Amino acid sequence: MNPLTRLRILIIFPVVFFISCNSRIPDHKETAELPAIFPDYTDLVIPLNIAPLNFRVMHQGLKYHVLFSSGEEAFTVISRKPEILIPETKWKNLLLKAAGKSINITISVKTREEGWLTFRPLTNSISADRIDACIIYRRINAGMVFWEDMAIVQRSLEDFDENDIISNNNTEHNCLNCHTFLNHDPGTFLIHARAVPGGTIIGRGNEIELVNTKTPFTLSAFVYPAWHPSGKYLACSTNKIHQNFYGRGEMLNHVRDEASDIVLYDIEKNLVFTDPKIAALDFENLPTWSPDGRSLYYICSPYESKNLPDTLEKYDLMKISFNPDTREFVNPEKVLSAEETSRSISFPQVSPDGRFVVCTMADYGYFNINNSSSDIYLIKLSDRSWTRPEINSNKSESFPGWSSNSRWIVFHSKRIDGIYSIPHFAHVDSSGNVSKAFPLPLGHPDEYTGRLTNISRPVFIKGRLNVTKSELQETIYSTAKNVVFDTINVDIDALTRATPQEANPQNSGTPYMRN
């Protein structure tokens, strides 16, 4: 729990009372109207192990009485403030007993004129599908320039505990980004550090090392990474990136690539290799693996789009077969084209059960965190049909990802104020039906509108990291191991950039987008 939340709770606690019985108000009026609350924690499917969904009652009153119940199990929160802070132990006990059923939230407000008014109960379904214990996200300023107080943060989803894994306040305000984990395992991870000190931190069990992934034959250091399910390989994009800024309208900036390829890194052999099929003139980007490790999914825009205006740049979803033993790529194919959808596909992630791809689609481009047309879509791989679930808003939705059991998706959204992003979650059943989305539970409702930083790129992990902040900081200042590019087993002349790029061991690659 962060200090601001703790302080607010201490201030409010004297006017909040918890009653553990099924308390009801004897003299009150009832209305069929549903109460308004913020956030809108109503008609949800929520996991049985989620932190309390604290909220604010959006009706003026002298006193607030909220009954949480499921069958005979119930407790009450009474407060003189509209902010309802739910006791964690009582909440957890109620959800465990309500698993597979539902809970009702009955809100009563005492007014000076009419006395107590009781609203129609709100109902939320409690899924027996657990959500992963934690998410890892990046805390970053909403601007395009300032990097102060950037951090990779670990946040529990079962309570409000969060802590910085590594902060750039201790690493000369460099850029920290693109954290990713092998099969949701907190013990195997990757974190990029850009500028100086820089490099790619790779952690596997008790071994943590810093790697310089820029080679004379690649466009940049690794950018967007994806662990092969075996843990033997990393698939990564290498990019030359630029931004176009706009002085008016909703379109603030547009990120696009001057060039983009996909390479693989054999971790044990310290060897980078690629194939002309995924490193052509076209713009290959954002790799992600199938659960069996035999298919690589990625997005691609044709080379001819290089000269098109920003608003006409569109990406297809691609798939290519991969043999982990021979390192051979064959049969690239389009899974879903921008021509079919009339939209640009980006940030694909395959569900761990191999049945679905969650992705974003926008009017144009791929780095769409500031593009209000960006929405979450679900693609069913068995027939390649796609749907736009009712979880989207008129603001940007981006960076989707799966829980380890394929039953929850997380994505970041700017829907609350249009400026700052915050993670949202939704349940996905076995048929691909997606429930209403709800925001990350926070300790106090004021935090949803009082934060001045983005919570960006949320990633599910099964448990807490066993590495300390000081260990990661020491790793960033260690001597980086230089990777080696395989020039023997790959036809270099067939690659887009046959002329070697100038290697610079002091620079870990192209500056990464700062939002």
One Martini backbone bead per residue (centre of mass of N, CA, C, O) as a GRO file, in nm:
protein
  515
    1MET     BB    1   0.095   0.036   0.024
    2ASN     BB    2   0.079   0.351  -0.018
    3PRO     BB    3   0.115   0.641   0.163
    4LEU     BB    4  -0.141   0.787   0.067
    5THR     BB    5  -0.342   0.567   0.137
    6ARG     BB    6  -0.273   0.537   0.438
    7LEU     BB    7  -0.344   0.827   0.518
    8ARG     BB    8  -0.640   0.826   0.430
    9ILE     BB    9  -0.731   0.595   0.614
   10LEU     BB   10  -0.652   0.730   0.884
   11ILE     BB   11  -0.844   0.973   0.849
   12ILE     BB   12  -1.119   0.802   0.799
   13PHE     BB   13  -1.156   0.581   1.020
   14PRO     BB   14  -1.321   0.737   1.254
   15VAL     BB   15  -1.590   0.735   1.030
   16VAL     BB   16  -1.570   0.413   1.037
   17PHE     BB   17  -1.787   0.121   1.041
   18PHE     BB   18  -1.801  -0.228   1.141
   19ILE     BB   19  -2.047  -0.480   1.061
   20SER     BB   20  -2.090  -0.842   1.080
   21CYS     BB   21  -2.381  -0.828   1.035
   22ASN     BB   22  -2.717  -0.829   0.913
   23SER     BB   23  -2.768  -0.514   0.865
   24ARG     BB   24  -3.059  -0.308   0.915
   25ILE     BB   25  -3.296  -0.060   0.837
   26PRO     BB   26  -3.593   0.020   0.978
   27ASP     BB   27  -3.612   0.333   0.871
   28HIS     BB   28  -3.705   0.327   0.529
   29LYS     BB   29  -3.661   0.389   0.192
   30GLU     BB   30  -3.748   0.256  -0.122
   31THR     BB   31  -3.577   0.197  -0.441
   32ALA     BB   32  -3.541   0.105  -0.788
   33GLU     BB   33  -3.289   0.247  -0.789
   34LEU     BB   34  -2.971   0.275  -0.882
   35PRO     BB   35  -2.673   0.335  -0.771
   36ALA     BB   36  -2.408   0.558  -0.770
   37ILE     BB   37  -2.068   0.466  -0.856
   38PHE     BB   38  -1.706   0.503  -0.774
   39PRO     BB   39  -1.650   0.295  -0.945
   40ASP     BB   40  -1.814   0.072  -1.176
   41TYR     BB   41  -1.908  -0.188  -0.957
   42THR     BB   42  -2.108  -0.342  -1.186
   43ASP     BB   43  -2.191  -0.627  -1.337
   44LEU     BB   44  -1.971  -0.839  -1.259
   45VAL     BB   45  -1.674  -1.036  -1.302
   46ILE     BB   46  -1.505  -1.176  -1.025
   47PRO     BB   47  -1.259  -1.279  -0.840
   48LEU     BB   48  -1.203  -1.449  -0.535
   49ASN     BB   49  -0.891  -1.288  -0.515
   50ILE     BB   50  -0.969  -0.994  -0.488
   51ALA     BB   51  -0.951  -0.696  -0.402
   52PRO     BB   52  -1.104  -0.451  -0.277
   53LEU     BB   53  -1.388  -0.253  -0.403
   54ASN     BB   54  -1.348   0.051  -0.370
   55PHE     BB   55  -1.582   0.331  -0.315
   56ARG     BB   56  -1.810   0.586  -0.432
   57VAL     BB   57  -2.084   0.760  -0.340
   58MET     BB   58  -2.304   0.955  -0.572
   59HIS     BB   59  -2.445   1.068  -0.295
   60GLN     BB   60  -2.579   1.278  -0.088
   61GLY     BB   61  -2.490   1.273   0.272
   62LEU     BB   62  -2.464   1.190   0.625
   63LYS     BB   63  -2.489   0.874   0.561
   64TYR     BB   64  -2.354   0.530   0.527
   65HIS     BB   65  -2.502   0.212   0.413
   66VAL     BB   66  -2.333  -0.110   0.356
   67LEU     BB   67  -2.438  -0.419   0.215
   68PHE     BB   68  -2.274  -0.734   0.219
   69SER     BB   69  -2.398  -1.021   0.025
   70SER     BB   70  -2.437  -1.399   0.056
   71GLY     BB   71  -2.688  -1.508   0.161
   72GLU     BB   72  -2.589  -1.545   0.497
   73GLU     BB   73  -2.361  -1.371   0.416
   74ALA     BB   74  -2.238  -1.075   0.605
   75PHE     BB   75  -2.169  -0.716   0.585
   76THR     BB   76  -2.098  -0.384   0.723
   77VAL     BB   77  -2.075  -0.040   0.613
   78ILE     BB   78  -2.017   0.260   0.804
   79SER     BB   79  -2.044   0.612   0.697
   80ARG     BB   80  -1.977   0.973   0.673
   81LYS     BB   81  -1.864   0.890   0.404
   82PRO     BB   82  -1.868   0.806   0.059
   83GLU     BB   83  -1.632   0.634   0.125
   84ILE     BB   84  -1.578   0.281   0.069
   85LEU     BB   85  -1.400   0.080   0.301
   86ILE     BB   86  -1.303  -0.246   0.282
   87PRO     BB   87  -1.258  -0.513   0.464
   88GLU     BB   88  -1.047  -0.761   0.382
   89THR     BB   89  -1.135  -1.012   0.544
   90LYS     BB   90  -1.440  -0.999   0.484
   91TRP     BB   91  -1.415  -1.002   0.178
   92LYS     BB   92  -1.266  -1.272   0.142
   93ASN     BB   93  -1.477  -1.450   0.284
   94LEU     BB   94  -1.714  -1.383   0.098
   95LEU     BB   95  -1.588  -1.475  -0.176
   96LEU     BB   96  -1.530  -1.770  -0.104
   97LYS     BB   97  -1.843  -1.835  -0.042
   98ALA     BB   98  -1.932  -1.707  -0.346
   99ALA     BB   99  -1.826  -1.905  -0.531
  100GLY     BB  100  -2.028  -1.926  -0.821
  101LYS     BB  101  -2.180  -1.673  -0.746
  102SER     BB  102  -2.308  -1.393  -0.557
  103ILE     BB  103  -2.319  -1.042  -0.484
  104ASN     BB  104  -2.455  -0.793  -0.271
  105ILE     BB  105  -2.513  -0.427  -0.288
  106THR     BB  106  -2.647  -0.229  -0.024
  107ILE     BB  107  -2.754   0.108  -0.046
  108SER     BB  108  -2.758   0.366   0.205
  109VAL     BB  109  -2.897   0.703   0.249
  110LYS     BB  110  -2.867   0.985   0.457
  111THR     BB  111  -3.090   1.248   0.479
  112ARG     BB  112  -3.223   1.544   0.591
  113GLU     BB  113  -3.512   1.523   0.455
  114GLU     BB  114  -3.568   1.173   0.426
  115GLY     BB  115  -3.353   1.011   0.530
  116TRP     BB  116  -3.360   0.687   0.454
  117LEU     BB  117  -3.221   0.545   0.146
  118THR     BB  118  -3.286   0.252  -0.050
  119PHE     BB  119  -3.136   0.076  -0.288
  120ARG     BB  120  -3.087  -0.116  -0.531
  121PRO     BB  121  -2.914  -0.382  -0.574
  122LEU     BB  122  -2.602  -0.484  -0.638
  123THR     BB  123  -2.439  -0.711  -0.880
  124ASN     BB  124  -2.187  -0.976  -0.844
  125SER     BB  125  -1.988  -1.207  -0.984
  126ILE     BB  126  -1.819  -1.510  -0.867
  127SER     BB  127  -1.532  -1.646  -0.965
  128ALA     BB  128  -1.340  -1.948  -0.958
  129ASP     BB  129  -1.140  -1.792  -1.127
  130ARG     BB  130  -0.839  -1.716  -1.083
  131ILE     BB  131  -0.612  -1.471  -1.031
  132ASP     BB  132  -0.329  -1.352  -1.051
  133ALA     BB  133  -0.139  -1.222  -0.794
  134CYS     BB  134   0.010  -1.033  -1.016
  135ILE     BB  135   0.151  -0.728  -1.136
  136ILE     BB  136   0.341  -0.571  -1.393
  137TYR     BB  137   0.455  -0.229  -1.418
  138ARG     BB  138   0.471   0.102  -1.553
  139ARG     BB  139   0.591   0.403  -1.427
  140ILE     BB  140   0.478   0.708  -1.596
  141ASN     BB  141   0.476   0.980  -1.745
  142ALA     BB  142   0.252   1.152  -1.967
  143GLY     BB  143   0.475   1.256  -2.114
  144MET     BB  144   0.746   1.287  -2.369
  145VAL     BB  145   1.006   1.373  -2.169
  146PHE     BB  146   0.962   1.284  -1.879
  147TRP     BB  147   1.148   1.042  -1.649
  148GLU     BB  148   1.068   1.084  -1.379
  149ASP     BB  149   0.987   0.832  -1.178
  150MET     BB  150   1.062   0.566  -1.305
  151ALA     BB  151   0.907   0.230  -1.302
  152ILE     BB  152   0.909  -0.100  -1.189
  153VAL     BB  153   0.607  -0.263  -1.077
  154GLN     BB  154   0.469  -0.432  -0.795
  155ARG     BB  155   0.131  -0.581  -0.783
  156SER     BB  156  -0.116  -0.677  -0.594
  157LEU     BB  157  -0.447  -0.840  -0.633
  158GLU     BB  158  -0.520  -0.923  -0.317
  159ASP     BB  159  -0.409  -0.636  -0.260
  160PHE     BB  160  -0.226  -0.311  -0.201
  161ASP     BB  161   0.048  -0.409  -0.265
  162GLU     BB  162   0.346  -0.213  -0.348
  163ASN     BB  163   0.657  -0.213  -0.554
  164ASP     BB  164   0.966  -0.138  -0.651
  165ILE     BB  165   1.193  -0.298  -0.845
  166ILE     BB  166   1.274  -0.040  -1.028
  167SER     BB  167   1.440   0.282  -1.032
  168ASN     BB  168   1.554   0.576  -1.198
  169ASN     BB  169   1.655   0.724  -0.938
  170ASN     BB  170   1.907   0.493  -0.936
  171THR     BB  171   1.967   0.528  -1.285
  172GLU     BB  172   1.989   0.821  -1.413
  173HIS     BB  173   1.712   0.847  -1.564
  174ASN     BB  174   1.641   0.620  -1.725
  175CYS     BB  175   1.496   0.376  -1.934
  176LEU     BB  176   1.217   0.164  -1.848
  177ASN     BB  177   1.126  -0.155  -2.013
  178CYS     BB  178   0.985  -0.439  -2.140
  179HIS     BB  179   0.852  -0.636  -1.956
  180THR     BB  180   0.902  -0.998  -1.918
  181PHE     BB  181   0.762  -1.341  -1.898
  182LEU     BB  182   0.784  -1.680  -1.833
  183ASN     BB  183   0.489  -1.815  -1.799
  184HIS     BB  184   0.437  -1.620  -1.542
  185ASP     BB  185   0.725  -1.625  -1.419
  186PRO     BB  186   0.905  -1.453  -1.171
  187GLY     BB  187   1.198  -1.605  -1.233
  188THR     BB  188   1.152  -1.516  -1.550
  189PHE     BB  189   1.313  -1.233  -1.704
  190LEU     BB  190   1.272  -0.897  -1.859
  191ILE     BB  191   1.471  -0.582  -1.880
  192HIS     BB  192   1.492  -0.267  -2.001
  193ALA     BB  193   1.773  -0.034  -2.055
  194ARG     BB  194   1.809   0.296  -2.140
  195ALA     BB  195   2.079   0.429  -2.199
  196VAL     BB  196   2.259   0.563  -1.920
  197PRO     BB  197   2.238   0.292  -1.808
  198GLY     BB  198   2.256  -0.013  -2.018
  199GLY     BB  199   2.032  -0.281  -2.113
  200THR     BB  200   1.963  -0.632  -2.061
  201ILE     BB  201   1.772  -0.793  -1.826
  202ILE     BB  202   1.836  -1.134  -1.718
  203GLY     BB  203   1.625  -1.365  -1.543
  204ARG     BB  204   1.727  -1.694  -1.389
  205GLY     BB  205   1.660  -1.733  -1.103
  206ASN     BB  206   1.981  -1.675  -0.963
  207GLU     BB  207   2.031  -1.545  -1.250
  208ILE     BB  208   2.187  -1.227  -1.335
  209GLU     BB  209   2.206  -1.029  -1.641
  210LEU     BB  210   2.387  -0.823  -1.868
  211VAL     BB  211   2.286  -0.722  -2.206
  212ASN     BB  212   2.419  -0.655  -2.527
  213THR     BB  213   2.198  -0.642  -2.823
  214LYS     BB  214   2.388  -0.500  -3.007
  215THR     BB  215   2.467  -0.521  -3.356
  216PRO     BB  216   2.605  -0.492  -3.679
  217PHE     BB  217   2.316  -0.652  -3.797
  218THR     BB  218   2.127  -0.452  -3.639
  219LEU     BB  219   1.916  -0.190  -3.578
  220SER     BB  220   1.905  -0.277  -3.268
  221ALA     BB  221   1.815  -0.329  -2.991
  222PHE     BB  222   1.605  -0.470  -2.814
  223VAL     BB  223   1.255  -0.444  -2.777
  224TYR     BB  224   1.020  -0.652  -2.840
  225PRO     BB  225   0.946  -0.921  -2.629
  226ALA     BB  226   0.956  -1.304  -2.635
  227TRP     BB  227   0.910  -1.595  -2.487
  228HIS     BB  228   0.986  -1.901  -2.517
  229PRO     BB  229   0.837  -2.168  -2.362
  230SER     BB  230   1.127  -2.309  -2.307
  231GLY     BB  231   1.352  -2.063  -2.254
  232LYS     BB  232   1.570  -2.055  -2.497
  233TYR     BB  233   1.415  -1.811  -2.631
  234LEU     BB  234   1.412  -1.488  -2.796
  235ALA     BB  235   1.179  -1.270  -2.927
  236CYS     BB  236   1.266  -0.975  -3.127
  237SER     BB  237   1.265  -0.656  -3.193
  238THR     BB  238   1.397  -0.426  -3.442
  239ASN     BB  239   1.428  -0.060  -3.433
  240LYS     BB  240   1.336   0.238  -3.620
  241ILE     BB  241   1.231   0.529  -3.455
  242HIS     BB  242   0.953   0.767  -3.484
  243GLN     BB  243   0.802   1.093  -3.431
  244ASN     BB  244   0.487   1.254  -3.461
  245PHE     BB  245   0.377   1.585  -3.412
  246TYR     BB  246   0.083   1.761  -3.288
  247GLY     BB  247  -0.085   2.084  -3.237
  248ARG     BB  248  -0.375   1.942  -3.274
  249GLY     BB  249  -0.610   1.781  -3.140
  250GLU     BB  250  -0.617   1.441  -3.047
  251MET     BB  251  -0.349   1.415  -3.205
  252LEU     BB  252  -0.039   1.417  -3.065
  253ASN     BB  253   0.094   1.138  -3.169
  254HIS     BB  254   0.320   0.934  -3.384
  255VAL     BB  255   0.432   0.605  -3.409
  256ARG     BB  256   0.707   0.492  -3.619
  257ASP     BB  257   0.875   0.304  -3.863
  258GLU     BB  258   1.164   0.283  -4.064
  259ALA     BB  259   1.234   0.002  -3.924
  260SER     BB  260   1.171  -0.371  -3.907
  261ASP     BB  261   1.252  -0.659  -3.708
  262ILE     BB  262   1.314  -1.011  -3.642
  263VAL     BB  263   1.468  -1.180  -3.367
  264LEU     BB  264   1.681  -1.429  -3.218
  265TYR     BB  265   1.768  -1.563  -2.885
  266ASP     BB  266   2.021  -1.767  -2.769
  267ILE     BB  267   2.099  -1.792  -2.449
  268GLU     BB  268   2.315  -2.016  -2.416
  269LYS     BB  269   2.484  -1.915  -2.687
  270ASN     BB  270   2.472  -1.606  -2.739
  271LEU     BB  271   2.266  -1.599  -3.004
  272VAL     BB  272   2.188  -1.427  -3.299
  273PHE     BB  273   1.896  -1.473  -3.511
  274THR     BB  274   1.754  -1.519  -3.847
  275ASP     BB  275   1.510  -1.446  -4.114
  276PRO     BB  276   1.388  -1.329  -4.411
  277LYS     BB  277   1.080  -1.371  -4.326
  278ILE     BB  278   1.140  -1.166  -4.049
  279ALA     BB  279   1.367  -0.973  -4.232
  280ALA     BB  280   1.242  -0.762  -4.421
  281LEU     BB  281   1.126  -0.480  -4.566
  282ASP     BB  282   0.920  -0.511  -4.395
  283PHE     BB  283   0.717  -0.452  -4.088
  284GLU     BB  284   0.827  -0.626  -3.829
  285ASN     BB  285   0.638  -0.701  -3.520
  286LEU     BB  286   0.540  -0.805  -3.221
  287PRO     BB  287   0.613  -1.075  -3.083
  288THR     BB  288   0.448  -1.408  -3.043
  289TRP     BB  289   0.363  -1.711  -2.888
  290SER     BB  290   0.281  -2.015  -2.886
  291PRO     BB  291   0.252  -2.257  -2.644
  292ASP     BB  292   0.433  -2.473  -2.825
  293GLY     BB  293   0.656  -2.300  -3.000
  294ARG     BB  294   0.561  -2.338  -3.335
  295SER     BB  295   0.455  -2.031  -3.330
  296LEU     BB  296   0.481  -1.709  -3.480
  297TYR     BB  297   0.360  -1.404  -3.390
  298TYR     BB  298   0.279  -1.103  -3.586
  299ILE     BB  299   0.335  -0.790  -3.725
  300CYS     BB  300   0.255  -0.629  -4.056
  301SER     BB  301   0.392  -0.394  -4.289
  302PRO     BB  302   0.430  -0.271  -4.578
  303TYR     BB  303   0.678  -0.101  -4.734
  304GLU     BB  304   0.484   0.101  -4.889
  305SER     BB  305   0.390   0.255  -4.617
  306LYS     BB  306   0.627   0.454  -4.573
  307ASN     BB  307   0.480   0.686  -4.777
  308LEU     BB  308   0.249   0.715  -4.592
  309PRO     BB  309   0.037   0.833  -4.404
  310ASP     BB  310  -0.036   0.778  -4.085
  311THR     BB  311  -0.357   0.712  -4.140
  312LEU     BB  312  -0.257   0.455  -4.352
  313GLU     BB  313  -0.126   0.280  -4.141
  314LYS     BB  314  -0.111  -0.085  -4.156
  315TYR     BB  315  -0.170  -0.403  -3.981
  316ASP     BB  316  -0.100  -0.738  -3.976
  317LEU     BB  317  -0.162  -1.072  -3.891
  318MET     BB  318   0.087  -1.312  -3.822
  319LYS     BB  319   0.230  -1.643  -3.923
  320ILE     BB  320   0.496  -1.876  -3.819
  321SER     BB  321   0.681  -2.149  -3.844
  322PHE     BB  322   0.865  -2.340  -3.582
  323ASN     BB  323   1.180  -2.505  -3.517
  324PRO     BB  324   1.354  -2.552  -3.225
  325ASP     BB  325   1.583  -2.749  -3.334
  326THR     BB  326   1.653  -2.600  -3.632
  327ARG     BB  327   1.553  -2.292  -3.662
  328GLU     BB  328   1.305  -2.305  -3.856
  329PHE     BB  329   1.130  -2.117  -4.105
  330VAL     BB  330   0.777  -2.147  -4.212
  331ASN     BB  331   0.494  -2.045  -4.353
  332PRO     BB  332   0.385  -1.767  -4.403
  333GLU     BB  333   0.083  -1.598  -4.267
  334LYS     BB  334  -0.236  -1.475  -4.266
  335VAL     BB  335  -0.471  -1.431  -4.018
  336LEU     BB  336  -0.519  -1.104  -4.027
  337SER     BB  337  -0.634  -0.833  -4.206
  338ALA     BB  338  -0.675  -0.498  -4.266
  339GLU     BB  339  -0.873  -0.541  -4.500
  340GLU     BB  340  -1.089  -0.698  -4.334
  341THR     BB  341  -1.112  -0.478  -4.082
  342SER     BB  342  -1.013  -0.172  -4.138
  343ARG     BB  343  -0.763  -0.224  -3.946
  344SER     BB  344  -0.508  -0.203  -3.703
  345ILE     BB  345  -0.286  -0.440  -3.581
  346SER     BB  346  -0.200  -0.504  -3.226
  347PHE     BB  347  -0.074  -0.650  -2.954
  348PRO     BB  348  -0.038  -0.958  -2.954
  349GLN     BB  349  -0.197  -1.239  -2.761
  350VAL     BB  350  -0.170  -1.562  -2.660
  351SER     BB  351  -0.330  -1.796  -2.518
  352PRO     BB  352  -0.235  -2.059  -2.315
  353ASP     BB  353  -0.461  -2.250  -2.471
  354GLY     BB  354  -0.458  -2.152  -2.793
  355ARG     BB  355  -0.752  -2.005  -2.883
  356PHE     BB  356  -0.652  -1.700  -2.851
  357VAL     BB  357  -0.646  -1.350  -2.949
  358VAL     BB  358  -0.527  -1.062  -2.811
  359CYS     BB  359  -0.594  -0.720  -2.917
  360THR     BB  360  -0.548  -0.444  -3.122
  361MET     BB  361  -0.755  -0.188  -3.282
  362ALA     BB  362  -0.706   0.063  -3.534
  363ASP     BB  363  -0.705   0.301  -3.775
  364TYR     BB  364  -0.387   0.316  -3.702
  365GLY     BB  365  -0.112   0.167  -3.647
  366TYR     BB  366   0.067   0.039  -3.334
  367PHE     BB  367   0.133   0.281  -3.127
  368ASN     BB  368  -0.180   0.333  -2.946
  369ILE     BB  369  -0.187   0.496  -2.659
  370ASN     BB  370  -0.289   0.786  -2.819
  371ASN     BB  371  -0.534   0.625  -2.958
  372SER     BB  372  -0.880   0.648  -2.944
  373SER     BB  373  -0.933   0.398  -3.159
  374SER     BB  374  -0.831   0.196  -2.955
  375ASP     BB  375  -0.906  -0.156  -2.926
  376ILE     BB  376  -1.035  -0.449  -2.806
  377TYR     BB  377  -0.968  -0.783  -2.931
  378LEU     BB  378  -1.102  -1.108  -3.042
  379ILE     BB  379  -0.944  -1.411  -3.157
  380LYS     BB  380  -1.040  -1.705  -3.319
  381LEU     BB  381  -0.833  -1.958  -3.427
  382SER     BB  382  -1.022  -2.180  -3.557
  383ASP     BB  383  -1.171  -1.933  -3.762
  384ARG     BB  384  -1.075  -1.622  -3.747
  385SER     BB  385  -1.255  -1.474  -3.570
  386TRP     BB  386  -1.394  -1.152  -3.467
  387THR     BB  387  -1.418  -0.934  -3.173
  388ARG     BB  388  -1.587  -0.662  -2.994
  389PRO     BB  389  -1.593  -0.606  -2.691
  390GLU     BB  390  -1.776  -0.463  -2.404
  391ILE     BB  391  -1.479  -0.292  -2.295
  392ASN     BB  392  -1.488  -0.026  -2.433
  393SER     BB  393  -1.398   0.303  -2.528
  394ASN     BB  394  -1.327   0.650  -2.628
  395LYS     BB  395  -1.050   0.549  -2.551
  396SER     BB  396  -0.754   0.418  -2.493
  397GLU     BB  397  -0.658   0.082  -2.572
  398SER     BB  398  -0.395  -0.133  -2.429
  399PHE     BB  399  -0.186  -0.379  -2.352
  400PRO     BB  400  -0.261  -0.681  -2.371
  401GLY     BB  401  -0.338  -0.973  -2.150
  402TRP     BB  402  -0.278  -1.287  -1.988
  403SER     BB  403  -0.354  -1.525  -1.794
  404SER     BB  404  -0.251  -1.844  -1.703
  405ASN     BB  405  -0.575  -1.957  -1.740
  406SER     BB  406  -0.737  -1.787  -1.971
  407ARG     BB  407  -0.965  -1.594  -1.788
  408TRP     BB  408  -0.787  -1.326  -1.810
  409ILE     BB  409  -0.772  -0.981  -1.881
  410VAL     BB  410  -0.537  -0.720  -1.955
  411PHE     BB  411  -0.549  -0.354  -1.967
  412HIS     BB  412  -0.499  -0.034  -2.083
  413SER     BB  413  -0.668   0.276  -1.979
  414LYS     BB  414  -0.811   0.624  -2.049
  415ARG     BB  415  -1.122   0.655  -1.945
  416ILE     BB  416  -1.132   0.838  -1.690
  417ASP     BB  417  -0.953   1.115  -1.828
  418GLY     BB  418  -0.767   1.076  -2.106
  419ILE     BB  419  -0.455   1.053  -1.981
  420TYR     BB  420  -0.451   0.819  -1.776
  421SER     BB  421  -0.340   0.502  -1.714
  422ILE     BB  422  -0.522   0.191  -1.635
  423PRO     BB  423  -0.592  -0.105  -1.529
  424HIS     BB  424  -0.791  -0.368  -1.675
  425PHE     BB  425  -1.053  -0.618  -1.628
  426ALA     BB  426  -1.150  -0.950  -1.768
  427HIS     BB  427  -1.363  -1.205  -1.837
  428VAL     BB  428  -1.305  -1.536  -1.994
  429ASP     BB  429  -1.462  -1.777  -2.134
  430SER     BB  430  -1.467  -2.078  -2.313
  431SER     BB  431  -1.629  -1.909  -2.558
  432GLY     BB  432  -1.531  -1.589  -2.546
  433ASN     BB  433  -1.671  -1.440  -2.328
  434VAL     BB  434  -1.691  -1.098  -2.219
  435SER     BB  435  -1.676  -0.909  -1.958
  436LYS     BB  436  -1.689  -0.658  -1.769
  437ALA     BB  437  -1.491  -0.401  -1.693
  438PHE     BB  438  -1.229  -0.336  -1.440
  439PRO     BB  439  -1.045  -0.172  -1.225
  440LEU     BB  440  -0.795  -0.136  -1.037
  441PRO     BB  441  -0.762  -0.181  -0.719
  442LEU     BB  442  -0.783   0.073  -0.472
  443GLY     BB  443  -0.753   0.213  -0.159
  444HIS     BB  444  -0.874   0.484  -0.299
  445PRO     BB  445  -1.080   0.669  -0.500
  446ASP     BB  446  -0.882   0.916  -0.540
  447GLU     BB  447  -0.661   0.760  -0.713
  448TYR     BB  448  -0.801   0.771  -0.998
  449THR     BB  449  -0.764   1.113  -1.001
  450GLY     BB  450  -0.467   1.164  -0.839
  451ARG     BB  451  -0.288   1.070  -1.047
  452LEU     BB  452   0.044   1.149  -1.233
  453THR     BB  453   0.055   0.855  -1.362
  454ASN     BB  454   0.123   0.583  -1.544
  455ILE     BB  455  -0.020   0.255  -1.591
  456SER     BB  456   0.188   0.041  -1.769
  457ARG     BB  457   0.212  -0.256  -1.899
  458PRO     BB  458   0.045  -0.503  -1.796
  459VAL     BB  459   0.157  -0.806  -1.614
  460PHE     BB  460   0.122  -1.127  -1.546
  461ILE     BB  461   0.182  -1.303  -1.231
  462LYS     BB  462   0.193  -1.567  -0.992
  463GLY     BB  463   0.414  -1.399  -0.826
  464ARG     BB  464   0.673  -1.301  -0.653
  465LEU     BB  465   0.964  -1.167  -0.657
  466ASN     BB  466   1.316  -1.283  -0.576
  467VAL     BB  467   1.417  -0.991  -0.632
  468THR     BB  468   1.601  -0.714  -0.575
  469LYS     BB  469   1.656  -0.386  -0.619
  470SER     BB  470   1.967  -0.395  -0.575
  471GLU     BB  471   2.029  -0.619  -0.781
  472LEU     BB  472   1.931  -0.463  -1.032
  473GLN     BB  473   2.109  -0.217  -0.998
  474GLU     BB  474   2.380  -0.368  -1.014
  475THR     BB  475   2.335  -0.485  -1.297
  476ILE     BB  476   2.325  -0.215  -1.458
  477TYR     BB  477   2.642  -0.157  -1.354
  478SER     BB  478   2.742  -0.372  -1.512
  479THR     BB  479   2.896  -0.573  -1.738
  480ALA     BB  480   2.817  -0.631  -2.050
  481LYS     BB  481   2.710  -0.877  -2.260
  482ASN     BB  482   2.788  -0.965  -2.581
  483VAL     BB  483   2.638  -1.039  -2.849
  484VAL     BB  484   2.600  -1.279  -3.121
  485PHE     BB  485   2.597  -1.296  -3.464
  486ASP     BB  486   2.469  -1.514  -3.708
  487THR     BB  487   2.663  -1.551  -4.017
  488ILE     BB  488   2.644  -1.862  -4.111
  489ASN     BB  489   2.316  -1.960  -4.094
  490VAL     BB  490   2.273  -1.685  -4.258
  491ASP     BB  491   2.149  -1.492  -4.522
  492ILE     BB  492   2.255  -1.180  -4.529
  493ASP     BB  493   2.181  -1.082  -4.824
  494ALA     BB  494   1.861  -1.123  -4.763
  495LEU     BB  495   1.858  -0.894  -4.596
  496THR     BB  496   1.774  -0.578  -4.554
  497ARG     BB  497   2.053  -0.524  -4.379
  498ALA     BB  498   2.353  -0.594  -4.510
  499THR     BB  499   2.464  -0.353  -4.383
  500PRO     BB  500   2.622  -0.277  -4.123
  501GLN     BB  501   2.573  -0.158  -3.822
  502GLU     BB  502   2.673   0.050  -3.592
  503ALA     BB  503   2.841  -0.024  -3.316
  504ASN     BB  504   2.743   0.053  -2.956
  505PRO     BB  505   2.816  -0.036  -2.637
  506GLN     BB  506   2.694   0.239  -2.496
  507ASN     BB  507   2.433   0.158  -2.666
  508SER     BB  508   2.113  -0.009  -2.637
  509GLY     BB  509   1.956   0.184  -2.841
  510THR     BB  510   1.670   0.287  -2.925
  511PRO     BB  511   1.467   0.506  -2.822
  512TYR     BB  512   1.201   0.477  -2.627
  513MET     BB  513   0.889   0.507  -2.569
  514ARG     BB  514   0.732   0.758  -2.330
  515ASN     BB  515   0.420   0.592  -2.237
   0.00000   0.00000   0.00000
